[in-house]
Amino acid sequence: MDLLSQQGMWTCDQGAIRISQSGQPSVFDMIKVLGGSSNPRRDWARITESHPEVVPKTYNLVFPGPGQRETPVVNTKEDAYYILGLLPGAVGRKYREQAAKLFTRFLEDPAGLVLDLADGLSEDEAKRLEARLAGKRTRHSFTDVLKEFGVVQQGYAYCTNAVYVPILGADARQLKVKISEEKGIAVKTVKPRDHMTIEQLTDVETAERIAVGQLRRSTVGGNAGVERVVRKSAEFTRRLLDGEIDIPGM
């Protein structure tokens, strides 16, 4: 099930769950559809009374349409899962059992779990997963080389921005603020690569991979020297990707 669909409504045989423009589901609809409740307002009041920590996980929203009243919606995907675990009756119990089994599988066989989950991905989701995994492998190589060439402390952030600015047009902080505003989530929780498009992930991975090669050809060392090579490399990569320059000898 995709609780955080961006289509305005998530539907199943048991009913429909309203979704905000930011992808946040209605708590009342979750309780009614997924919990099988005939009185979701009453059940939500009981949940908030026994578990007051859930209140900050939601905010009130008036959905479009005539006669709509304020209804709580969850702030994040994690908050939705948290509330699911508190649903009364068999649904909440079954969810908690499934969550426990999933967590145990994560601890015992994370690679196998990922492979099983990958089988259910759409083509676009699979492509994104491939791009994300490739980016993680290259990122490890990139940071290893930065360390090898004497980068320390804030130098890692400087080198990251030396890739982001030429490739994406913004530094990490600017990306986080933009994503925070668009997604309605706290800046401190934003991981830019979790929100990049497949093309952006691929471009960043390409720039970091090329930067590794260029650093190995150089004799620089320390934060400033390494950052300069990384930035020049990323600028050249961006121009190659955009077709602004020719490869020598062609």
C-alpha positions as CSV (number, residue, x, y, z in Angstrom):
1,M,0.0,0.0,0.0
2,D,1.2,3.5,-0.7
3,L,-0.1,5.6,2.2
4,L,1.8,8.7,0.9
5,S,0.5,8.8,-2.6
6,Q,0.6,12.2,-4.3
7,Q,-2.7,11.8,-6.1
8,G,-5.0,13.3,-3.5
9,M,-6.7,10.0,-2.6
10,W,-5.5,6.5,-1.7
11,T,-8.1,3.9,-2.3
12,C,-8.6,0.2,-1.5
13,D,-11.6,-2.2,-1.2
14,Q,-12.3,-0.8,2.3
15,G,-12.5,2.8,1.3
16,A,-10.5,5.9,0.5
17,I,-7.9,7.9,2.5
18,R,-7.6,11.6,1.7
19,I,-4.1,12.8,1.0
20,S,-2.8,16.4,1.3
21,Q,-0.9,18.1,-1.6
22,S,2.3,17.3,0.4
23,G,1.4,13.6,0.6
24,Q,0.2,13.5,4.2
25,P,-2.8,11.2,4.9
26,S,-5.9,12.1,7.0
27,V,-5.7,10.4,10.4
28,F,-9.5,10.0,10.6
29,D,-9.5,8.2,7.2
30,M,-6.6,6.0,8.2
31,I,-8.5,4.9,11.4
32,K,-11.7,4.4,9.4
33,V,-10.3,2.5,6.4
34,L,-7.3,0.7,7.9
35,G,-8.6,0.3,11.4
36,G,-12.2,-0.6,10.4
37,S,-13.6,2.0,12.8
38,S,-17.2,3.3,12.6
39,N,-16.3,6.3,14.8
40,P,-12.8,7.5,13.9
41,R,-13.1,10.8,15.8
42,R,-13.9,8.9,19.0
43,D,-11.0,6.4,18.5
44,W,-8.6,9.2,17.7
45,A,-9.6,10.9,20.9
46,R,-8.9,7.7,22.8
47,I,-5.5,7.2,21.1
48,T,-4.4,10.8,21.9
49,E,-5.6,10.4,25.5
50,S,-3.6,7.2,26.1
51,H,-0.7,8.2,23.8
52,P,-0.4,12.0,24.0
53,E,3.0,11.9,22.2
54,V,1.1,11.4,18.9
55,V,-0.4,14.9,18.9
56,P,2.7,16.7,17.8
57,K,3.0,14.1,15.0
58,T,0.0,15.7,13.3
59,Y,-1.5,19.1,12.4
60,N,-5.0,20.2,11.4
61,L,-5.9,20.7,7.7
62,V,-9.1,21.5,5.9
63,F,-9.3,19.4,2.8
64,P,-10.9,20.9,-0.4
65,G,-14.6,20.5,-0.9
66,P,-17.9,21.7,0.5
67,G,-18.6,21.1,4.2
68,Q,-15.1,20.0,5.0
69,R,-13.9,20.4,8.6
70,E,-10.5,20.5,10.1
71,T,-9.0,17.0,10.3
72,P,-5.6,15.9,11.6
73,V,-3.1,14.7,9.1
74,V,0.3,13.2,9.9
75,N,3.5,15.1,9.5
76,T,5.7,12.4,8.0
77,K,5.7,8.9,6.7
78,E,7.2,7.6,10.0
79,D,4.4,9.3,11.9
80,A,1.9,7.5,9.8
81,Y,3.5,4.2,10.6
82,Y,3.6,5.1,14.3
83,I,-0.1,5.8,14.4
84,L,-0.9,2.6,12.5
85,G,0.7,0.7,15.3
86,L,-1.7,2.3,17.8
87,L,-4.9,1.4,15.9
88,P,-7.4,-0.5,18.0
89,G,-8.4,-4.1,17.4
90,A,-7.1,-6.7,15.0
91,V,-5.6,-4.3,12.5
92,G,-3.3,-2.6,15.0
93,R,-2.3,-6.0,16.4
94,K,-1.6,-7.4,13.0
95,Y,0.4,-4.4,12.0
96,R,2.6,-4.7,15.1
97,E,3.2,-8.4,14.4
98,Q,4.2,-7.7,10.8
99,A,6.4,-4.8,11.9
100,A,8.2,-7.1,14.4
101,K,8.8,-9.7,11.8
102,L,10.0,-7.2,9.3
103,F,12.4,-5.7,11.9
104,T,13.7,-9.2,12.8
105,R,14.4,-9.9,9.1
106,F,16.2,-6.5,8.8
107,L,18.5,-7.5,11.7
108,E,19.1,-11.1,10.5
109,D,19.2,-10.8,6.7
110,P,19.1,-7.2,5.5
111,A,20.5,-8.1,2.0
112,G,17.8,-10.8,1.5
113,L,15.1,-8.4,2.7
114,V,16.2,-5.7,0.1
115,L,16.2,-8.3,-2.7
116,D,12.7,-9.4,-1.7
117,L,11.4,-5.9,-1.6
118,A,13.1,-5.0,-4.9
119,D,11.0,-7.6,-6.7
120,G,7.9,-5.5,-6.0
121,L,9.3,-2.2,-7.2
122,S,8.0,-0.5,-10.3
123,E,10.4,0.2,-13.2
124,D,10.9,3.8,-12.1
125,E,11.4,2.7,-8.5
126,A,14.0,0.1,-9.5
127,K,15.9,2.6,-11.6
128,R,15.9,5.0,-8.6
129,L,17.2,2.3,-6.3
130,E,19.9,1.4,-8.8
131,A,20.9,5.1,-9.0
132,R,20.9,5.4,-5.2
133,L,23.1,2.3,-4.7
134,A,25.5,3.4,-7.4
135,G,25.7,6.8,-5.7
136,K,26.4,5.3,-2.3
137,R,29.3,3.2,-3.7
138,T,30.8,6.1,-5.5
139,R,30.3,8.4,-2.4
140,H,32.3,5.9,-0.3
141,S,35.1,5.9,-2.8
142,F,35.0,9.7,-3.0
143,T,35.2,10.3,0.7
144,D,38.0,7.7,1.0
145,V,40.0,9.6,-1.6
146,L,39.3,12.9,0.2
147,K,40.7,11.4,3.4
148,E,43.7,10.0,1.5
149,F,44.5,13.5,0.2
150,G,44.4,15.2,3.6
151,V,40.8,16.5,3.8
152,V,39.6,17.1,7.3
153,Q,36.6,18.3,9.2
154,Q,34.6,20.9,7.2
155,G,36.6,20.0,4.1
156,Y,34.2,17.2,3.4
157,A,31.3,19.6,3.3
158,Y,33.3,22.0,1.1
159,C,34.1,19.2,-1.4
160,T,30.4,18.1,-1.4
161,N,29.3,21.6,-2.3
162,A,32.1,21.7,-4.9
163,V,30.2,19.0,-6.6
164,Y,26.6,20.1,-5.8
165,V,26.9,23.8,-7.0
166,P,28.2,23.1,-10.5
167,I,26.1,20.0,-11.0
168,L,22.8,21.0,-9.3
169,G,23.1,24.8,-9.1
170,A,22.9,24.9,-5.3
171,D,24.9,23.9,-2.2
172,A,23.7,21.4,0.4
173,R,22.1,23.9,2.7
174,Q,20.2,25.5,-0.2
175,L,19.0,22.1,-1.3
176,K,17.8,21.2,2.2
177,V,15.9,24.5,2.6
178,K,14.2,24.1,-0.8
179,I,13.2,20.5,-0.1
180,S,12.0,21.4,3.4
181,E,9.7,24.1,2.0
182,E,8.4,21.8,-0.8
183,K,7.9,18.7,1.3
184,G,6.8,20.4,4.5
185,I,9.5,18.7,6.6
186,A,12.1,20.0,9.0
187,V,15.4,21.2,7.4
188,K,17.5,19.2,9.9
189,T,15.9,15.9,8.8
190,V,16.4,16.5,5.1
191,K,18.9,14.3,3.2
192,P,19.1,15.9,-0.2
193,R,20.0,12.6,-2.1
194,D,16.8,11.0,-0.8
195,H,14.9,13.6,-2.8
196,M,16.9,14.0,-5.9
197,T,15.6,12.8,-9.3
198,I,17.3,9.8,-11.0
199,E,19.0,12.2,-13.4
200,Q,20.4,14.3,-10.5
201,L,21.6,11.3,-8.6
202,T,23.3,10.0,-11.8
203,D,24.9,13.4,-12.5
204,V,26.3,13.7,-9.0
205,E,27.6,10.1,-9.0
206,T,29.3,10.8,-12.3
207,A,30.9,14.0,-11.1
208,E,32.2,12.4,-7.9
209,R,33.6,9.4,-9.8
210,I,35.4,11.6,-12.2
211,A,36.7,13.8,-9.4
212,V,38.2,10.7,-7.8
213,G,40.2,10.0,-11.0
214,Q,41.3,13.6,-11.3
215,L,42.5,13.7,-7.7
216,R,44.6,10.6,-8.3
217,R,46.3,12.4,-11.1
218,S,47.1,15.4,-9.0
219,T,49.6,16.2,-6.3
220,V,47.3,18.5,-4.2
221,G,46.6,18.0,-0.5
222,G,44.5,19.5,2.2
223,N,41.1,21.1,2.2
224,A,41.7,24.0,-0.2
225,G,43.7,22.2,-2.8
226,V,41.4,19.2,-3.0
227,E,38.2,21.4,-3.1
228,R,39.7,23.2,-6.0
229,V,40.3,20.0,-8.0
230,V,36.8,18.7,-7.2
231,R,35.1,21.9,-8.2
232,K,37.0,22.2,-11.5
233,S,36.3,18.5,-12.2
234,A,32.6,19.0,-11.5
235,E,32.4,22.1,-13.6
236,F,34.0,20.3,-16.5
237,T,31.7,17.3,-16.0
238,R,28.6,19.6,-16.1
239,R,29.7,21.1,-19.4
240,L,30.3,17.6,-20.9
241,L,26.9,16.4,-19.7
242,D,25.2,19.5,-21.2
243,G,27.1,19.1,-24.5
244,E,28.7,22.5,-24.2
245,I,32.3,21.3,-25.0
246,D,33.9,18.7,-27.2
247,I,36.0,15.8,-26.0
248,P,39.6,16.5,-27.2
249,G,40.5,14.6,-30.4
250,M,36.9,14.1,-31.6
